[in-house]
Amino acid sequence: MSQSRFRSLIESVTNLIVGYALAVATQIVVFPWFDLHPSVGQNLTIGALFSAMSLLRSYALRRLFGGNMRSVWLCGVLGGAYCAALVFRGFHSA
């Protein structure tokens, strides 16, 4: 049974929230090891930027692998623009 787009989005958002909290906590601990000392606000902003990219990546990959394997193969061969078109088109005609 295929997962609906809405359920894919809900799963991705849940993953994003948990990942965001973990990422910010990790940044607060790890950044000082590399002599980086951003404020809490900067850490929250950095975490938000990476989390937004993570949400897009997670949703796109879930939709990609929910499609047919020919689409996955073509995505690997033809690259990013083809993958983006597949994700937003829904893989139906690939």
Legacy VTK file of the C-alpha trace (Angstrom):
# vtk DataFile Version 3.0
C-alpha trace
ASCII
DATASET POLYDATA
POINTS 94 float
0.000 0.000 0.000
1.365 3.398 -1.001
1.591 6.221 1.477
-0.441 9.323 0.566
1.281 12.642 0.017
-0.402 14.047 3.117
0.817 11.186 5.329
4.296 11.571 3.823
4.215 15.231 4.771
2.994 14.494 8.325
5.774 11.943 8.812
8.351 14.373 7.447
7.165 17.222 9.687
7.280 14.978 12.774
10.776 13.886 11.826
11.690 17.538 11.273
10.529 18.654 14.738
12.443 15.904 16.506
15.482 16.472 14.293
15.391 20.239 14.862
15.450 19.884 18.646
18.258 17.338 18.458
20.254 19.445 15.979
20.059 22.623 18.062
21.057 20.746 21.221
23.945 19.122 19.348
25.090 22.472 17.920
25.117 24.029 21.400
27.365 21.199 22.621
29.558 20.580 19.552
30.171 24.056 18.077
32.386 25.156 21.007
34.656 22.156 20.329
35.486 23.876 17.031
35.820 27.310 18.622
32.454 28.421 17.245
30.341 30.356 19.732
27.020 31.370 18.158
24.287 32.755 20.397
21.224 30.660 21.183
19.303 32.725 18.614
21.931 32.042 15.962
21.842 28.337 16.806
18.054 28.366 16.418
18.368 30.108 13.037
21.050 27.713 11.789
18.926 24.770 12.936
15.871 26.204 11.187
17.706 26.608 7.878
19.052 23.069 7.926
15.692 21.722 9.086
13.865 23.389 6.194
16.249 21.711 3.762
15.792 18.431 5.608
12.009 18.650 5.277
12.241 19.211 1.530
14.769 16.387 1.146
12.742 13.966 3.243
9.492 14.689 1.421
11.109 14.491 -2.013
12.855 11.199 -1.288
9.717 9.657 0.184
7.771 10.640 -2.923
10.596 9.467 -5.179
10.811 6.022 -3.627
7.032 5.785 -3.489
7.052 6.071 -7.293
8.246 3.458 -9.713
11.850 2.275 -9.855
12.293 3.520 -13.432
11.805 7.039 -12.062
14.410 6.417 -9.369
16.901 5.155 -11.963
16.277 8.108 -14.300
16.626 10.498 -11.392
20.061 9.063 -10.645
21.116 9.293 -14.286
19.609 12.661 -15.213
20.113 14.489 -11.930
18.458 17.143 -9.839
16.191 18.953 -12.303
14.627 15.679 -13.435
14.152 14.584 -9.801
12.480 17.875 -8.884
10.130 17.577 -11.851
9.224 14.029 -10.830
8.535 14.979 -7.229
6.191 17.825 -8.103
4.566 16.044 -11.023
3.863 12.971 -8.937
5.782 10.354 -10.993
2.658 9.352 -12.926
3.972 9.703 -16.443
7.609 8.707 -15.904
LINES 1 95
94 0 1 2 3 4 5 6 7 8 9 10 11 12 13 14 15 16 17 18 19 20 21 22 23 24 25 26 27 28 29 30 31 32 33 34 35 36 37 38 39 40 41 42 43 44 45 46 47 48 49 50 51 52 53 54 55 56 57 58 59 60 61 62 63 64 65 66 67 68 69 70 71 72 73 74 75 76 77 78 79 80 81 82 83 84 85 86 87 88 89 90 91 92 93
